[in-house]
């Protein structure tokens, strides 16, 4: 009788392991989402610098965008 229960025990263990794996994946994805929300509070200049550092834009694109971002500030000061 004991040997007949072995497949059920193995199946139960696999289900428990599966639930744990899914929970870990969900927690990891939720924590990554929270980090991305924090990034959305970056200033436009900080986003521009990050994109340039990551190689998403060229130095010409960076300088042009930086000029556009800082021009209004220069007009206010001048």
LOMITOR-331877 format. One record per atom (N, C-alpha, C): residue number from 1; residue in three letters; atom name; x, y, z. Coordinates in pm, whole numbers, m for minus. Example, Ala and Ser with C-alpha at 12.3 -4.5 7.8 and 13.67 -1.06 7.14 Angstrom:
2
  resi  resn  name      px      py      pz
     1   ALA     N    1319    m569     780
     1   ALA    CA    1230    m450     780
     1   ALA     C    1320    m330     780
     2   SER     N    1285    m225     708
     2   SER    CA    1367    m106     714
     2   SER     C    1290       3     787
//
This chain:
78
  resi  resn  name      px      py      pz
     1   UNK     N      83    m119       0
     1   UNK    CA       0       0       0
     1   UNK     C      87     126       0
     2   UNK     N     200     122      66
     2   UNK    CA     288     238      77
     2   UNK     C     347     275     m59
     3   UNK     N     386     175    m137
     3   UNK    CA     444     203    m267
     3   UNK     C     344     265    m363
     4   UNK     N     214     248    m338
     4   UNK    CA     111     306    m424
     4   UNK     C      94     456    m397
     5   UNK     N     134     501    m281
     5   UNK    CA     120     642    m245
     5   UNK     C     240     725    m291
     6   UNK     N     349     660    m325
     6   UNK    CA     470     732    m364
     6   UNK     C     447     829    m480
     7   UNK     N     378     789    m588
     7   UNK    CA     355     886    m697
     7   UNK     C     275    1009    m651
     8   UNK     N     182     990    m559
     8   UNK    CA     104    1103    m509
     8   UNK     C     191    1197    m426
     9   UNK     N     281    1142    m349
     9   UNK    CA     371    1224    m268
     9   UNK     C     464    1304    m359
    10   UNK     N     515    1239    m463
    10   UNK    CA     604    1307    m557
    10   UNK     C     528    1417    m631
    11   UNK     N     406    1388    m674
    11   UNK    CA     325    1488    m743
    11   UNK     C     295    1606    m651
    12   UNK     N     265    1580    m527
    12   UNK    CA     239    1687    m431
    12   UNK     C     362    1774    m409
    13   UNK     N     477    1711    m401
    13   UNK    CA     601    1786    m383
    13   UNK     C     630    1874    m504
    14   UNK     N     604    1822    m623
    14   UNK    CA     624    1901    m745
    14   UNK     C     529    2021    m751
    15   UNK     N     407    2002    m707
    15   UNK    CA     311    2112    m705
    15   UNK     C     357    2221    m608
    16   UNK     N     403    2181    m490
    16   UNK    CA     451    2278    m391
    16   UNK     C     572    2352    m445
    17   UNK     N     665    2282    m507
    17   UNK    CA     783    2347    m565
    17   UNK     C     742    2443    m675
    18   UNK     N     646    2404    m757
    18   UNK    CA     597    2491    m864
    18   UNK     C     536    2619    m809
    19   UNK     N     458    2608    m704
    19   UNK    CA     396    2725    m643
    19   UNK     C     503    2819    m588
    20   UNK     N     605    2764    m526
    20   UNK    CA     714    2846    m472
    20   UNK     C     788    2918    m584
    21   UNK     N     816    2849    m694
    21   UNK    CA     886    2910    m807
    21   UNK     C     804    3024    m866
    22   UNK     N     675    3002    m884
    22   UNK    CA     588    3107    m939
    22   UNK     C     584    3227    m845
    23   UNK     N     577    3203    m715
    23   UNK    CA     574    3313    m618
    23   UNK     C     703    3394    m624
    24   UNK     N     816    3329    m634
    24   UNK    CA     944    3399    m642
    24   UNK     C     952    3484    m769
    25   UNK     N     906    3429    m880
    25   UNK    CA     908    3504   m1007
    25   UNK     C     819    3627    m998
    26   UNK     N     700    3611    m941
    26   UNK    CA     608    3724    m928
    26   UNK     C     666    3833    m838
    27   UNK     N     726    3793    m728
    27   UNK    CA     787    3890    m636
    27   UNK     C     901    3965    m706
    28   UNK     N     981    3893    m782
    28   UNK    CA    1093    3956    m853
    28   UNK     C    1041    4058    m955
    29   UNK     N     938    4022   m1029
    29   UNK    CA     883    4115   m1128
    29   UNK     C     820    4237   m1063
    30   UNK     N     752    4218    m952
    30   UNK    CA     692    4331    m882
    30   UNK     C     798    4425    m827
    31   UNK     N     907    4370    m777
    31   UNK    CA    1012    4455    m724
    31   UNK     C    1082    4532    m835
    32   UNK     N    1095    4474    m954
    32   UNK    CA    1154    4545   m1067
    32   UNK     C    1062    4659   m1111
    33   UNK     N     933    4636   m1108
    33   UNK    CA     837    4740   m1144
    33   UNK     C     846    4858   m1051
    34   UNK     N     869    4834    m923
    34   UNK    CA     882    4943    m827
    34   UNK     C    1006    5025    m858
    35   UNK     N    1113    4962    m899
    35   UNK    CA    1235    5033    m935
    35   UNK     C    1215    5119   m1058
    36   UNK     N    1137    5073   m1153
    36   UNK    CA    1112    5152   m1273
    36   UNK     C    1026    5273   m1241
    37   UNK     N     936    5262   m1146
    37   UNK    CA     855    5376   m1108
    37   UNK     C     941    5484   m1045
    38   UNK     N    1043    5445    m972
    38   UNK    CA    1132    5543    m911
    38   UNK     C    1210    5617   m1019
    39   UNK     N    1245    5549   m1125
    39   UNK    CA    1320    5613   m1233
    39   UNK     C    1236    5719   m1303
    40   UNK     N    1105    5706   m1303
    40   UNK    CA    1020    5801   m1373
    40   UNK     C    1022    5938   m1307
    41   UNK     N    1077    5950   m1187
    41   UNK    CA    1086    6079   m1120
    41   UNK     C    1217    6150   m1154
    42   UNK     N    1296    6094   m1244
    42   UNK    CA    1421    6156   m1286
    42   UNK     C    1392    6285   m1362
    43   UNK     N    1484    6377   m1353
    43   UNK    CA    1471    6500   m1430
    43   UNK     C    1499    6469   m1577
    44   UNK     N    1450    6552   m1667
    44   UNK    CA    1478    6529   m1809
    44   UNK     C    1627    6524   m1839
    45   UNK     N    1705    6609   m1773
    45   UNK    CA    1850    6609   m1797
    45   UNK     C    1914    6480   m1747
    46   UNK     N    1868    6429   m1635
    46   UNK    CA    1921    6303   m1582
    46   UNK     C    1888    6187   m1676
    47   UNK     N    1767    6188   m1732
    47   UNK    CA    1728    6083   m1827
    47   UNK     C    1816    6093   m1952
    48   UNK     N    1839    6216   m1999
    48   UNK    CA    1924    6236   m2116
    48   UNK     C    2065    6184   m2091
    49   UNK     N    2120    6216   m1976
    49   UNK    CA    2255    6169   m1941
    49   UNK     C    2261    6017   m1933
    50   UNK     N    2157    5956   m1875
    50   UNK    CA    2153    5809   m1864
    50   UNK     C    2146    5746   m2002
    51   UNK     N    2063    5801   m2090
    51   UNK    CA    2050    5746   m2225
    51   UNK     C    2182    5758   m2302
    52   UNK     N    2251    5869   m2283
    52   UNK    CA    2381    5888   m2349
    52   UNK     C    2483    5788   m2294
    53   UNK     N    2483    5772   m2163
    53   UNK    CA    2578    5679   m2100
    53   UNK     C    2553    5535   m2144
    54   UNK     N    2428    5502   m2170
    54   UNK    CA    2394    5365   m2212
    54   UNK     C    2413    5346   m2362
    55   UNK     N    2450    5452   m2434
    55   UNK    CA    2475    5441   m2576
    55   UNK     C    2349    5445   m2661
    56   UNK     N    2238    5490   m2605
    56   UNK    CA    2113    5496   m2680
    56   UNK     C    2111    5614   m2777
    57   UNK     N    2187    5718   m2747
    57   UNK    CA    2191    5836   m2834
    57   UNK     C    2336    5874   m2858
    58   UNK     N    2360    5943   m2969
    58   UNK    CA    2496    5986   m3004
    58   UNK     C    2533    6112   m2928
    59   UNK     N    2660    6151   m2937
    59   UNK    CA    2703    6273   m2869
    59   UNK     C    2638    6396   m2931
    60   UNK     N    2615    6393   m3064
    60   UNK    CA    2547    6505   m3130
    60   UNK     C    2404    6518   m3079
    61   UNK     N    2333    6404   m3069
    61   UNK    CA    2196    6405   m3020
    61   UNK     C    2193    6453   m2874
    62   UNK     N    2291    6408   m2798
    62   UNK    CA    2297    6448   m2657
    62   UNK     C    2315    6599   m2645
    63   UNK     N    2410    6655   m2720
    63   UNK    CA    2438    6799   m2711
    63   UNK     C    2318    6882   m2757
    64   UNK     N    2251    6837   m2864
    64   UNK    CA    2135    6911   m2915
    64   UNK     C    2022    6909   m2812
    65   UNK     N    1996    6794   m2756
    65   UNK    CA    1888    6782   m2657
    65   UNK     C    1924    6860   m2530
    66   UNK     N    2050    6854   m2491
    66   UNK    CA    2094    6928   m2372
    66   UNK     C    2076    7078   m2392
    67   UNK     N    2109    7126   m2512
    67   UNK    CA    2089    7268   m2543
    67   UNK     C    1941    7305   m2532
    68   UNK     N    1855    7220   m2586
    68   UNK    CA    1711    7248   m2580
    68   UNK     C    1660    7248   m2437
    69   UNK     N    1714    7159   m2357
    69   UNK    CA    1669    7152   m2217
    69   UNK     C    1718    7270   m2134
    70   UNK     N    1838    7318   m2165
    70   UNK    CA    1896    7424   m2081
    70   UNK     C    1869    7564   m2136
    71   UNK     N    1826    7578   m2261
    71   UNK    CA    1797    7710   m2318
    71   UNK     C    1694    7789   m2239
    72   UNK     N    1580    7731   m2204
    72   UNK    CA    1483    7810   m2128
    72   UNK     C    1540    7862   m1996
    73   UNK     N    1626    7785   m1933
    73   UNK    CA    1688    7828   m1808
    73   UNK     C    1781    7946   m1833
    74   UNK     N    1854    7942   m1945
    74   UNK    CA    1947    8050   m1977
    74   UNK     C    1871    8177   m2008
    75   UNK     N    1754    8168   m2073
    75   UNK    CA    1674    8287   m2104
    75   UNK     C    1620    8351   m1977
    76   UNK     N    1581    8268   m1879
    76   UNK    CA    1530    8319   m1753
    76   UNK     C    1638    8393   m1676
    77   UNK     N    1760    8337   m1680
    77   UNK    CA    1871    8397   m1605
    77   UNK     C    1922    8524   m1674
    78   UNK     N    1920    8527   m1806
    78   UNK    CA    1981    8636   m1882
    78   UNK     C    1892    8750   m1901
//
